[in-house]
Amino acid sequence: MKLFIALIAVMGVIRFVLTMAGVSNDVVKYASMTVIIMAGSVYFGVTTSTHKERLKAAYLLILPYMLVEVAALSFTWLTGRPTIFHAPEYSMGLGIAGHMLGHLVGGLTWEPLMLFVVMEIVWAVALGGRWVRAHATG
């Protein structure tokens, strides 16, 4: 888990540095925390053994993402300097305060719950695959 948390945080910092350096959003968008989060969801969906462990993993995967987002949005809010974190394609028409509030609320509610659902689906598919392999050799 520590590796995924670190990778998500580092990718967020890379994303921030790129946007501050003036790299276009069309390029910066590929520095994706979401890709790492989804990889973690698949990994923990397969490797954890209980629903409680997967729920905990979902919250831990979202935490560094939420912290980076809120920090970057705070920077944008305080300085007025635009970043990819509050670009029109990511802010859903919200002002900076609403966008930040959305990340805080989403990061504590529906975002980890959506990851948990993804992990549960991965777990079920992996379990089904194990069952098929166990019964195919019998």
N, C-alpha and C positions, 0 to 999 in steps of 0.2 A: 504494500500500500504506500509506503514511504516513497518509493520510486515514482509511482504514478502522481502522487501529490507534488513531488519535486518537478517532474516533467511538465505538469500543467502550469505550475507557477513560473518556471523558466520560460515556457512558451508564451505566457502572458507578458512577461518582461520583454521578450524578443519582439512581440507584437507592439508593445508600447514604444520601444526604442526605434523600431522601423517607422512607426507613424510620426514620431518626433523628428526623425531624420528627413521627413518629407517624402518618404516612399509612398507611392499611390496606394489607395485602398484596394485597387484591383490586384495588387501584388501582396499587400499586407494580409489580406483575407486568408491567404494560404498558410500563414503562421497560426494554425488553428488549435486552440485549446480543446475544442469540441471533438476533434479526431482522437486526441489522447484520452479524453473522457469516454468516448465510445469504445476504444480499445480496452480500457480498464473495465468497462461494463461487461464486455464479452469475457475477459479474463476472469473477473470475479463471479460472473454467472456460471462459469465452468468449475472454478476451483473452490468455491465456498460450499459448505455442506448444509447450512440452515438458512431459512428465510430471514431470520434476525441478522445474520452475518451479511447477507446481501443488502438489507436495508441500511445497515451501518456503513457498508462500503459505498452505497449510493450517496449518502450524506458526506462522507469523507472525500469522494471524488468531486462533488460540487463545491465544497468549501474553498479550495484555492482559486477556483474559477470565479466564485462570487467575490472573494477578497480582491483579486486583480481588477475585476470589473468595477467594483465600488471605488477602489483607489484611483483608477484611471478616469472614471466619471467625476470623481471629486476634483481631480486635477483640471479637467476640462471646465467644470463649473467654477472653480476658484480663479483660473487664469483666463478663461474665455478662449483659450487656444483649442481649435478643433482637433479631435483625434478620431480614429476609426471606431472607438468605443461608443461614440455618440453620433456616428454617421447616420444620415437619413435612412439608409437601408437596414440599419440595426435598431433604430430608436422607435420604430412603429409610430411616428408622428408625435411622440411624447416630448415634452420639454425635459430638460436635464433632471429636474427634481423628480418628476414622474418616472423617468427612465431609471434613476437610481433606486427609487422606492420599489419599482417593479423587480429589479434584481434582488433587492433585499428580501422582499416577500416571496418571490419565485424561488430564490436560493434556499429558503427555509421550508418551502411547501411543495409546490408541484414539480419543480425541477428534479429534486432527488427522488420523488415518488415516480416520475417518469423513468428515471434510470433504474429504479427498483423493478418496475414492470419489464423493462428490457432485460435485466438480469434474470428475472423469473422465466421469461420466454427462453432465453439462452439455456438456463438450467434445465428446463423441461425438454428441450430438444436434445441436450447432451444426455440427459437421463434416458430418453427414448433410444438414443443411439447405443448407449451401454446395454440396455435391455435387449435390443435387436442383436447385438454382437454376442451377448451371453447365450441367447437362445438359438442363434444360427449355427453355432458349433456343436450343439447338443444333439 
